[in-house]
Amino acid sequence: MQKFYTFQNLDKENACHHLVTQKEPNSPYYFSLALHTEERPQEILKNREKVKTLYPNKKFIVANQTHSANVNTIQEPKELGWRSLDDAIENCDALITNQKDIVLTILTADCVPILLFDPIKNVVGAVHAGWRGTQQQIVVKTVKKMEQEFHSNPKDIIAGVAPSIGKCCYEVDWGVAQHFKDVPNSYEKKGEKYMLDLPYINKIQLLNIGVKRENIELSNICTSCDVKNYFSYRKENGCSGRFMSLIGLK
């Protein structure tokens, strides 16, 4: 049976649906959902069809994630990047929409996926934040885009920070850690290395932009520690599998 992770705060909202996929040993490539890696596309599409059966009338949006800080607004119900890389949204790492027949998706294997929902303006967002995206404050830019495009108030936004590599396992050098030296408690020094806490930093960025503390839920799941259920690029020495975080309006 297919397993999924969901957030308690988003589960309470009747106007949106969301989930985070997990590994499934009996599915092709352990239920990887990435078309951009080396797996056979027809097998990945079988996995994607399983996801689509949960939302059969929705159009799925997939971006070509490049560790940018680019945010794209989806304004029409047209499937993009779901069956082929050819029509994926180029050079984009965050998506927002107010369209009810759209599902926004993020693919990860350690980076931080963040799902956003504004229940007042009925807007959803999906964010991919690796260390580069976090350094560029992509989640802040996404919230600002929701403000600009749909007049969202950050105080109304509900956020879920999905499974990603935790401070317990994310060892980086000073070249990476230095970008976050002004964020208290963002890392711990370990010999010549630094243990970086990307989920926490994204939480701080959400708080700084005006999202309420009680509206932010962290999964507190480290993909490297819980590699049985989630793909981890670090733990699996450059795995090609990716799990998917997705959100849409009902």
KEZAMI-141615 format. One record per residue (C-alpha): residue in one letter; x, y, z. Coordinates in steps of 0.001 Angstrom, whole numbers, plus 500000, padded with zeros to 6 digits. Example, Ala and Ser with C-alpha at 12.3 -4.5 7.8 and 13.67 -1.06 7.14 Angstrom:
# residues 2
A512300495500507800;S513670498940507140;
***
This chain:
# residues 250
M500000500000500000;Q501284503454499078;K502291505647502029;F502200509436502235;Y503168512124504737;T500803515000505497;F500861518059507766;Q498423518420510640;N497883522127510011;L497093521657506310;D494969518573506992;K492585520821508933;E491970523016505886;N488959521978503825;A489848524131500832;C493194522514499951;H494719519086499566;H498366518137499904;L500718515235500448;V504369514214500433;T505194510903498763;Q507371508244500331;K509444505361499025;E507607502219497976;P509821499122497525;N507299497372495275;S507062500253492789;P509525501018489987;Y512667502692491345;Y511162502730494847;F508449505126493636;S510794507806492352;L508858510554490578;A511719512272488747;L511921512340484956;H515195514273484876;T517407511463486199;E518604508234484571;E515582506002485149;R513403504772482313;P510720507449481757;Q507939504930481147;E508486503480484623;I508501506901486281;L505278507757484442;K503685504650485944;N504528506023489379;R503179509458488466;E499925507880487291;K499464506409490778;V499708509925492195;K497347511280489578;T494648508751490484;L494335510617493801;Y493415513806491934;P492082512518488596;N490655515806487335;K493640517990488199;K496412519377486022;F499864518761487500;I502642521351487236;V506327520375487361;A509206522845487099;N512770522346485937;Q514315523146489315;T517695524850489094;H518359526126492655;S517187529553491526;A515027532067493386;N512526532273490514;V508815532116491353;N506252531299488666;T502525532093488826;I500305529451487229;Q497303531180485673;E495725528562483434;P494743524909483868;K497335523371481585;E499430520370482564;L503154521153482409;G506141518884482921;W504056515933484074;R504448513548481143;S507614515020479665;L510487517346480520;D509859519162477259;D507090521368478633;A508276521687482254;I508553525258483509;E512141526306482897;N514535527635485534;C512012527834488356;D512011526700491996;A508702527980493369;L505138527915492080;I501958529711493174;T498378529610491909;N494787530447492746;Q493424527991490165;K491367525163491651;D492159522561489005;I495933522758489465;V498341520693491579;L501755522249492231;T504697519891492748;I508260519956494083;L510816517146493678;T513529516650496302;A516014514265497852;D517412516352500774;C516557519946499797;V513734521655501694;P510227521462500183;I507799524038501594;L504036524015501011;L502043527230501485;F498311527906501732;D496425531161502158;P492880530184503233;I491603533762502986;K492583534489499375;N492575530797498407;V496124530624497098;V498668527799497294;G502427527708496818;A505173525093496549;V508824525959497154;H512129524131496560;A514820525486498894;G518293523987498786;W521088525965500400;R521341528238497358;G517610528902497287;T517603529429501043;Q520515531851500758;Q518488533752498136;Q515430533631500445;I513218531925497898;V510468531273500461;V510363535011501273;K510159535833497578;T507328533331497185;V505304534910499996;K505952538357498509;K504755537069495133;M501561535812496788;E501125539315498231;Q501715541023494894;E499681538690492691;F496810537757494988;H496941540274497883;S497754537581500417;N498577538659503956;P501547536716505379;K499709536492508706;D497093534306507026;I499498531904505344;I499845528339506618;A503201526675505942;G504437523104506017;V508194522437505880;A508437518909504505;P511043516174505135;S514562517305504214;I518105516784505429;G518464517963509022;K521206519643510997;C522082516204512338;C523337515127508896;Y523907518190506696;E527647518760506929;V528988521695504896;D532163523742504703;W532497527439505591;G531919528415501973;V528278527384502443;A527800528065506167;Q529052531668505887;H525934532651503957;F523913532073507144;K526277533492509760;D523779536278510556;V521035533765511410;P521399532764515086;N521556528995515664;S521593528231511933;Y524557525855512280;E526904524177514723;K530658523892514205;K531960520331514030;G535723520247513685;E536515521958510400;K532937521500509179;Y529534522980509994;M526205521247510573;L523664523433508764;D519960523582509695;L518121524488506465;P514566523728507696;Y515114526015510692;I516546528812508530;N513511528668506261;K511275528824509327;I513091531972510472;Q512665533497507016;L508929532765507137;L508692534387510569;N510630537414509367;I508256537964506443;G505266537901508804;V503995534314508844;K502721533447512316;R504766530999514364;E501675528891515066;N501021528620511326;I504388527028510565;E504703523266510910;L508040521481510512;S507993517763509763;N511185517356511837;I512015514401509593;C515574514153508300;T515719512464504910;S519203511143505609;C518149509574508920;D514872508259507474;V516305507031504183;K514020504013504397;N511077506282503571;Y512661509214501692;F515289509611499016;S518481511227500312;Y521133512391497870;R523713512616500655;K522939509318502372;E522602507363499133;N525762508799497572;G524092510664494732;C520809508790494348;S518714509483491272;G515370509029493043;R513179511949494100;F510036512148496228;M507319514699495553;S505629517312497725;L502413518614496239;I499564520980497038;G496405522197495313;L493058523842495904;K489892521777496187;
***
